[in-house]
Amino acid sequence: MGQTQFFSLQPSEATLFRGACQIYSGLVSAGKDADVNTMRKAISDALTIANIIEAHVDSDEEMSM
């Protein structure tokens, strides 16, 4: 077994991680290979969704400025 790695994600990174995991799961369930290319597509799709949301939605913090 390899060396244990420890890392900490910021809240926004953790949210994108969860979204990418859900997308990846859906892609694999739909028959895509469970490989790094599918993983990269899931991450890219999650980032695209986040960017679209960011462009169209103001957060509470942005509204109070």
Steps between C-alpha positions, in 0.01 A plus 500: 500500500622851417586779737199667662436849371328772700344812354243759588254653256356847530117508511466598133747229398311240704175604331656464154649166606156369600349625174775342292455172686129498422564579133773233484266245656233584245741470210629163618143379563415603144776277365805727479833348599597559863831659401687824545353652182147451631612644832643806325174545306301486824726763659479720190120469496479588871716809442287602201184472709662703782608772258151525351347524847757761604416710193125492566459492880609743769591347835384656827850641554503661155159658562613662827796679347 
